[in-house]
Structure formats: C-alpha cells, structure tokens
Amino acid sequence: MVIIGNGLAGLWALAAHRLPSLRTRALWWFVVAVEASIFVQVGLGVGMVAGQHLTAVKFHMFYGFVAIAAIGIMYSYRQYDFIQQKLYLYYGLFSLFVMGLGIRALLVAKAG
C-alpha cells in the first residue's frame, strides 16, 4: 500500500500538474489515504517490535521514521505561496520521494 499507493499518487499529481482535468477532490483523498497508511504501517511495526519483542533491521525502522518526518515537512510547507503555485508538482515529487523511502526500507529489510 505504501509503495504502490505513493507511486500512484505521485504520478497522478504530476499528471494533474500538466492536465487540469485531473485536479479532482479524489486526488487529495487518495493522497491523504496513502500518507495515512504510512503512519499505520509504522505504528504496526513499532507495536510488533515493542509488544512481541521482535528485532528489526535498524535502517528499516529509520526509513519508516524518515517517511513520517517527510510527510510532516510536506504538509507544513504546503501553505507557502511559492508552493501553492506548483502544488501538484510539489505533491507529485514528494509522493515519489516517499515511495522511494518505502522501497529502500523494503530492500534493507530483505537484506538484513
């Protein structure tokens, strides 16, 4: 959900930057849903590590928390005028960045 969802949200937002007909309310609901899924996934991971005393690769956890920080940064900058002018480009690139963090977390977990 996190990797594929953010990839699709990023591509949709980038396409909406070029094609105004794709700028719908559904795009924003989709972005919120996939960003919320990161919080759910990190929360479940923390619960598994803390509650079941499982071990996780350190950098896997690091990438999860970096993704949460990236979402916080993304939402905090959205109100600035220079961002408002290119809002769809901003959300598209940021969603693809978060997708990359998810891919990297997956690869680190598989290697460890």
N, C-alpha and C positions, 0 to 999 in steps of 0.2 A: 504494500500500500504506500509506504513512504517513498520508495524509489520510483516506482512506476507512476504513482499519483503526482509527485512533484515534477517528474518529467513531462507528463501530460499537461499539468497546469502551466509549466514554463513555456511549452510550445504553444499552448492556447493563448497565453498572454502576449507572447511575441507576435503571433499571428494577428491578435487584436490590435497590436501597435500599428500594424500595416493596414488592416481591414477593419474599419469602424463597425461594420455589421456584426463582428464577433464580440463586440463590447456589450455583453449582457450581464444581468444580475447573476445568472447561473455561473459565470466565470468566478465571481467573488465568492459565492457559496462553495464552489469546488476548491478554491484556494484555501479558504478557511478550514474546510474538512480535511484536506491533506496536511495542512500545517498542524491541525489539532491531533492528527494521527501520530505525529512525531512525539508529542507530549504523552500520548497514551503508550506508545511503544517504549519510550524511555522510562516511564513510570512502571510499566510491567517488568522491564529489565531490572530496575532498582529493587522492585519487590522480590524478584527471583533471587537476586544476589543477597539481599538482606534477610529475607524470610526463609529461604531454603538453603542458605549458606553455600550457594554455588559460587564458583570462581568464574571470572570473565577476563578476557584479554584487556589489559589496561587501556590500550589505544582504542579499542572498540567502544568502551564507555566514554572516552574522551570525545570521540566523534559525535556521539549522541548528545553530549552536553554542548558541544560547539554548535550543533544544529539548532538547539534550543536558543542559544545566545544569538545565532544568526537571525532567527525568527524575531527575537526581541529587537534587534537592530533594524530589521526590515520594517517592522511596524512603527518604530519610533521615528524613522526618517520620512515616512510617507506624507507628512503634513507640510513639508517644506515646498516652497514654490518651484524650485528647480527640479524637484522630484515630481510634483503634480503635472508638470508639462510633459513628462515622459513616463507616466505612471505604469503603463502597460509594459513598456520596455524594462523598467525597474523590477517589476514583479516577475516578469519572464526570466530575466537573468538571475535574479535571486532564487527563484524556484529551481532553476537548473543547477545553481550552486549547491543548494540543499540536497538535491538529488545526487550530486557528486559526493557530498559528505556521506550520504547513505550507502552509496556504492563502496566508498573507501572503508566504511565501518564493516560492511559485509565481507570485503576481501581480507581485512585484518582479522576478523573473527574466524574465517575459514583457515587462514594461515597459522593461527595460534592454536 
